[in-house]
Amino acid sequence: MTESFRRKVWRSASAMLAMAAVVGVVAGLGAIIFEFLSQLVFHYVLGEVAGYAPHGPAGEHLLFEHSAPAQISILALLLLPGLGGLVSGWICTTFAPEARGHGTDAAIEAYHRKGGRVRARVPGIKTLATVISLGTGGSGGREGPIAQIGAGFGSWFATTMGLTARQRRILLAAGMGAGIGAIFRAPLAGAIFASEVMYRDADLEPDCLLPSFVASAVAYCVFCGWLGEWSHLLAITDPPAFRNIFEILPYTLLALALVPVIIIYVKTFYGIDHFVERLPGPPPLYSALGGLLTGAVGIVLWKLMDDERALAVLAYGYGLLQDAFDGHLVGWTGAMLLLLVAFGKILTTSLTIGTGGSGGVFGPSMVIGGGIGGAVGLIAHQYGFVDHPSAFVVVGMSGFFAGAACTPISTIIMVSEITGSYELLMPAMWVGAITFILTSKWSIYDKQEKNRAFSPAHKGEFTSPLLQGMRVSDVMEEGRGFLTVSVGTKLKDIVQLVSKTHADYFPVLDDEGHLVGIFSAHDVREQLYDDTLHELAVAADIMTPDPITVFPDEDLHVALEKFNMKNIDELPVVSRDDPRKLIGMLRRRAITRAYDLKLQELKAELEDAAA
């Protein structure tokens, strides 16, 4: 690519949208490939071998007709997830370790910390590993691999075209949103999700929105055009509506019920993930063990409830949500089944993905949230507080993922698009806001940044993250000496010292060399005209005891806040291991100088990019 063409692309918004459309086409084709392969493996492995062929959501287009199984094989249902975990774990470990897990995190990390770069092999490896993992009974969702397919192509395409890191990040996000919008038939939500999922706070990537809209719309048309099916994924025959203001109370109780479940989900998922990472031995063996335990959990719940629908803790589990929508789950028995599947899904998803398997976390979150919501709705219905329990399934799905993923806006829209029900936006907004606020410390996406100010992708755009990327030790002036004073030094000697030096601050040390205080030249000047004190006063009398200090490994943003506490210009630097041991002095002007240098570097980078 010529340099002149690159400059034209950089300045042309229409060129970016055209490239986003190309990314959308590939993301849609990727969704087609993934859908075909996942149904293929599911049909011939779980269906033909294990005899387990559950119905899916009403809007799902079946590519392979399932014959009614004569009997489910318990042994196959136990062993197949373990075998799938073994193969999936081996594929990821051998060819692309970053493909393990739920995938979306890898795309988020690439956006923030890798300049939008994704290895070309990752999307294919992720697709294959996920198809095997879920097709053999592992618990997970579809958005992880499809997010990496779209993100991976967007990254590759931008690199091939010689675009900048900023443009590569935009196309990565557009590809991620396009894949999700296509596979879930939720193009608007997919586009917003790609911009919102990057951060834990209520923040967006505005540069990514319009390209994501284009890419997601194109991918949706490609995917649904191939299916010949444009209906919603989860169909509700008679969508309930919010018409009773008094139902806000049970919806509030639903939100409060979702909060601890979200925390349990995140802690269980990453607890297992971090535990397995510390274990010795080949990682695929732990993926196999996680698969075996996943199958065991499904079998136990099935036999405990004497209801085959409890096996929704395996694979996708959307069929149970469809049953709840259709009114096939009623009373206390239905509520108990939904609760057991919700908590069972937390365990099986953590065992499948947290041990090194592959799959997304959006799908399981829908089942968990829908299960909790459906149970609350059925219980409230038993007491006459709720007319339509199915409404709580929809709102539970929305509220749960809004809190678990820190994506309240896109989740509300996505669940509405998936179900085709827009009559519950008000309670969904209410519940989603509560869960988002109360679970802000936890997220199922570990690689999210707090907000744009903290993202390395925006380094130099905000003062705080710029300083937080630098440490005190980075700007301490080498070779600059500093003067210390003994705690018993007389004032007359201090006056002479101050008059002979240009130093402004003087740390005070005790007899053992420990820092006990500090005084400034200004403090000494106040005593110059009182000769009677020159022989009587010592350093301990004029110093400020227990001074504010900084550590060498503290970031400069924290250091600057300490400077501002008392509007001083120099702080003692002390050892982290022994806060009484003085290492040096940090001047405010050193921070200012370092910040100016960083701004100059950023300005030069922007000028080079625009050239």
Order of alpha helices (4+ residues) and beta strands (2+ residues): alpha-alpha-alpha-alpha-alpha-alpha-alpha-alpha-alpha-alpha-alpha-alpha-alpha-alpha-alpha-alpha-alpha-alpha-alpha-beta-alpha-beta-beta-alpha-alpha-beta-alpha-beta-beta-alpha
